[in-house]
Amino acid sequence: MPRKKIIPKKPYNTSGYYVTSHAVRRMQERKISKGELGINLRKKPRYRTAIHVNEPGKPSYGRFSWNKICSVINPFMKCVATVFRYGESTLRRIMKKERKNGKGK
């Protein structure tokens, strides 16, 4: 019998990261469970983007896991800003853009 997916209802802490209310809303909309996000945060990522700073000056990086989940994380506050599922074309596009700019890991 498959395990039941637990989709959070409020912000919480996991694996040393704080999952914000915005990320929780996105998890609810996109049907991403706590377990899927936990795997993303605990296991070695498939790809990790370089740290980017957006318009208001907030730094973040993307963490792409093998279970097709991407989490956007603030490295200094250790909080998950948003979460989404990705496809191969999305990952290839991001990797290509970062190689062109001389960034990425």
TORMARSE-861537 format. One record per residue: residue number from 1; residue in one letter; x, y, z of N, C-alpha, C in turn. Coordinates in Angstrom, 3 decimals. Example, Ala and Ser with C-alpha at 12.3 -4.5 7.8 and 13.67 -1.06 7.14 Angstrom:
BEGIN
    n  res        nX        nY        nZ       caX       caY       caZ        cX        cY        cZ
    1    A    13.190    -5.690     7.800    12.300    -4.500     7.800    13.200    -3.300     7.800
    2    S    12.850    -2.250     7.080    13.670    -1.060     7.140    12.900     0.030     7.870
This chain:
BEGIN
    n  res        nX        nY        nZ       caX       caY       caZ        cX        cY        cZ
    1    M     0.844    -1.179     0.000     0.000     0.000     0.000     0.891     1.244     0.000
    2    P     0.699     2.175    -0.957     1.536     3.380    -1.008     1.283     4.282     0.196
    3    R     2.334     4.996     0.559     2.211     5.919     1.683     1.415     7.148     1.272
    4    K     0.725     7.721     2.228    -0.071     8.908     1.986     0.847    10.133     1.897
    5    K     0.590    10.993     0.930     1.342    12.230     0.796     0.856    13.215     1.858
    6    I     1.780    13.801     2.576     1.422    14.796     3.576     1.781    16.163     3.016
    7    I     0.769    16.950     2.702     0.970    18.292     2.174     0.762    19.261     3.334
    8    P     1.757    20.109     3.615     1.682    20.975     4.800     0.600    22.044     4.702
    9    K     0.199    22.527     5.868    -0.815    23.569     5.934    -0.270    24.877     6.512
   10    K     0.910    24.819     7.133     1.511    26.026     7.698     3.034    25.908     7.608
   11    P     3.774    27.015     7.762     5.238    26.979     7.685     5.825    26.026     8.723
   12    Y     6.966    25.424     8.398     7.599    24.460     9.297     9.105    24.403     9.064
   13    N     9.824    23.756     9.953    11.267    23.547     9.841    11.535    22.107     9.424
   14    T    12.528    21.910     8.545    12.924    20.573     8.140    14.375    20.580     7.682
   15    S    15.139    19.613     8.097    16.523    19.431     7.661    17.367    20.696     7.794
   16    G    17.119    21.489     8.808    17.884    22.710     9.019    17.414    23.900     8.199
   17    Y    16.305    23.765     7.491    15.750    24.838     6.675    14.367    25.208     7.194
   18    Y    13.997    26.481     7.002    12.651    26.952     7.338    11.865    27.065     6.042
   19    V    10.721    26.423     5.959     9.866    26.468     4.772     8.852    27.588     4.999
   20    T     8.908    28.633     4.171     8.075    29.816     4.353     6.613    29.552     3.987
   21    S     5.753    30.488     4.345     4.327    30.347     4.042     4.088    30.385     2.531
   22    H     4.879    31.165     1.797     4.746    31.202     0.340     5.080    29.831    -0.258
   23    A     6.148    29.207     0.226     6.529    27.876    -0.267     5.452    26.845     0.076
   24    V     4.850    26.963     1.240     3.786    26.035     1.642     2.577    26.184     0.719
   25    R     2.207    27.433     0.390     1.093    27.648    -0.555     1.405    27.036    -1.914
   26    R     2.632    27.202    -2.382     3.034    26.614    -3.665     3.017    25.087    -3.599
   27    M     3.408    24.528    -2.475     3.370    23.076    -2.306     1.930    22.573    -2.377
   28    Q     1.006    23.316    -1.786    -0.407    22.937    -1.828    -0.944    23.013    -3.259
   29    E    -0.626    24.094    -3.966    -1.094    24.262    -5.342    -0.537    23.184    -6.263
   30    R     0.729    22.838    -6.060     1.418    21.932    -6.977     1.467    20.486    -6.490
   31    K     0.782    20.213    -5.377     0.681    18.864    -4.817     2.061    18.237    -4.558
   32    I     2.922    19.001    -3.887     4.255    18.525    -3.503     4.216    18.224    -2.012
   33    S     4.610    17.020    -1.653     4.515    16.605    -0.247     5.752    17.013     0.552
   34    K     5.605    16.937     1.877     6.726    17.214     2.770     7.889    16.259     2.509
   35    G     7.568    15.006     2.226     8.597    14.004     1.973     9.405    14.304     0.723
   36    E     8.725    14.752    -0.339     9.427    15.099    -1.575    10.373    16.274    -1.364
   37    L     9.923    17.274    -0.626    10.790    18.413    -0.330    11.929    17.983     0.590
   38    G    11.639    17.104     1.542    12.681    16.609     2.447    13.791    15.896     1.696
   39    I    13.434    15.093     0.697    14.439    14.411    -0.125    15.280    15.446    -0.862
   40    N    14.624    16.475    -1.370    15.319    17.533    -2.094    16.354    18.211    -1.200
   41    L    16.026    18.433     0.053    16.919    19.159     0.951    18.000    18.282     1.578
   42    R    17.748    16.976     1.714    18.711    16.090     2.381    19.725    15.447     1.436
   43    K    19.271    15.006     0.276    20.142    14.279    -0.645    21.000    15.240    -1.460
   44    K    22.080    14.693    -2.023    22.943    15.485    -2.890    22.138    15.896    -4.124
   45    P    22.136    17.188    -4.478    21.308    17.629    -5.598    21.850    17.188    -6.945
   46    R    20.965    17.101    -7.912    21.345    16.801    -9.285    22.088    17.998    -9.881
   47    Y    21.599    19.196    -9.561    22.222    20.424   -10.030    21.914    21.532    -9.040
   48    R    22.870    22.418    -8.849    22.688    23.558    -7.946    23.132    24.800    -8.691
   49    T    22.265    25.789    -8.769    22.611    27.013    -9.482    23.506    27.888    -8.618
   50    A    24.100    28.871    -9.254    24.899    29.851    -8.523    23.954    30.769    -7.751
   51    I    24.488    31.501    -6.804    23.675    32.428    -6.010    23.376    33.667    -6.853
   52    H    22.091    34.004    -6.943    21.627    35.176    -7.669    21.014    36.153    -6.678
   53    V    21.096    37.444    -6.992    20.462    38.471    -6.160    19.382    39.125    -7.003
   54    N    18.133    39.145    -6.492    17.022    39.716    -7.257    16.897    41.221    -7.019
   55    E    15.888    41.839    -7.600    15.682    43.292    -7.518    15.723    43.849    -6.092
   56    P    14.935    43.297    -5.145    14.970    43.861    -3.780    16.255    43.535    -3.013
   57    G    17.179    42.785    -3.622    18.445    42.475    -2.967    18.444    41.181    -2.181
   58    K    17.518    40.271    -2.471    17.445    38.999    -1.763    18.223    37.932    -2.540
   59    P    19.212    37.302    -1.898    19.979    36.259    -2.581    19.224    34.927    -2.572
   60    S    19.454    34.098    -3.600    18.838    32.778    -3.642    19.589    31.890    -4.622
   61    Y    19.404    30.582    -4.450    19.929    29.616    -5.408    18.908    28.497    -5.570
   62    G    18.951    27.843    -6.711    18.030    26.745    -6.992    18.694    25.410    -6.731
   63    R    17.945    24.483    -6.194    18.450    23.155    -5.878    17.560    22.137    -6.587
   64    F    18.088    21.503    -7.639    17.343    20.552    -8.458    17.672    19.140    -8.000
   65    S    16.659    18.386    -7.576    16.898    17.038    -7.082    16.522    16.001    -8.128
   66    W    16.895    14.759    -7.873    16.624    13.665    -8.799    15.144    13.305    -8.860
   67    N    14.348    13.717    -7.863    12.918    13.409    -7.896    12.101    14.526    -8.556
   68    K    12.753    15.330    -9.412    12.108    16.356   -10.241    11.465    17.488    -9.437
   69    I    12.059    17.825    -8.299    11.598    18.946    -7.491    12.720    19.982    -7.437
   70    C    12.365    21.247    -7.617    13.331    22.332    -7.466    12.886    23.196    -6.297
   71    S    13.825    23.490    -5.410    13.521    24.401    -4.320    14.449    25.607    -4.444
   72    V    13.899    26.788    -4.250    14.666    28.026    -4.296    14.920    28.430    -2.853
   73    I    16.209    28.559    -2.509    16.609    28.719    -1.109    17.403    30.005    -0.910
   74    N    17.110    30.710     0.185    17.918    31.844     0.607    19.076    31.274     1.422
   75    P    20.335    31.389     0.945    21.457    30.733     1.607    21.838    31.328     2.960
   76    F    21.535    32.589     3.188    21.945    33.225     4.434    20.940    33.013     5.556
   77    M    19.648    33.038     5.232    18.620    32.819     6.241    18.221    31.354     6.328
   78    K    18.707    30.515     5.401    18.395    29.082     5.364    16.892    28.854     5.310
   79    C    16.218    29.560     4.387    14.780    29.358     4.244    14.438    29.031     2.792
   80    V    13.440    28.172     2.629    12.962    27.769     1.313    11.928    28.798     0.873
   81    A    12.215    29.499    -0.227    11.334    30.567    -0.692    10.177    30.024    -1.521
   82    T    10.448    29.084    -2.419     9.398    28.499    -3.252     9.834    27.119    -3.724
   83    V     8.871    26.357    -4.216     9.103    24.981    -4.645     8.299    24.730    -5.917
   84    F     8.887    24.016    -6.875     8.149    23.644    -8.074     8.718    22.377    -8.685
   85    R     7.909    21.741    -9.524     8.362    20.577   -10.285     8.990    21.085   -11.573
   86    Y     9.965    20.350   -12.085    10.611    20.765   -13.321    10.720    19.583   -14.275
   87    G    10.951    19.906   -15.533    11.161    18.900   -16.566    12.590    18.985   -17.077
   88    E    12.962    18.053   -17.918    14.325    18.020   -18.449    14.650    19.283   -19.242
   89    S    13.688    19.785   -20.028    13.965    20.967   -20.841    14.253    22.194   -19.961
   90    T    13.559    22.320   -18.859    13.799    23.426   -17.928    15.207    23.348   -17.362
   91    L    15.617    22.162   -16.931    16.944    21.988   -16.359    18.022    22.277   -17.398
   92    R    17.850    21.771   -18.620    18.835    22.026   -19.682    18.946    23.517   -19.985
   93    R    17.813    24.217   -20.028    17.816    25.649   -20.306    18.576    26.422   -19.224
   94    I    18.344    26.082   -17.964    19.015    26.770   -16.861    20.508    26.477   -16.868
   95    M    20.875    25.227   -17.107    22.297    24.862   -17.145    23.007    25.577   -18.294
   96    K    22.356    25.655   -19.440    22.950    26.316   -20.605    23.164    27.803   -20.328
   97    K    22.160    28.448   -19.709    22.254    29.871   -19.388    23.387    30.131   -18.396
   98    E    23.545    29.270   -17.409    24.599    29.463   -16.415    25.982    29.206   -17.002
   99    R    26.097    28.208   -17.897    27.395    27.964   -18.549    27.792    29.159   -19.387
  100    K    26.804    29.769   -20.045    27.060    30.937   -20.889    27.567    32.100   -20.042
  101    N    27.022    32.267   -18.837    27.423    33.352   -17.938    28.650    33.005   -17.112
  102    G    29.135    31.777   -17.190    30.317    31.377   -16.428    30.035    31.066   -14.988
  103    K    28.815    30.622   -14.679    28.443    30.283   -13.307    27.974    28.847   -13.253
  104    G    27.505    28.435   -12.084    26.930    27.096   -11.939    27.905    26.113   -11.344
  105    K    27.366    25.001   -10.845    28.195    23.983   -10.186    27.771    22.621   -10.628
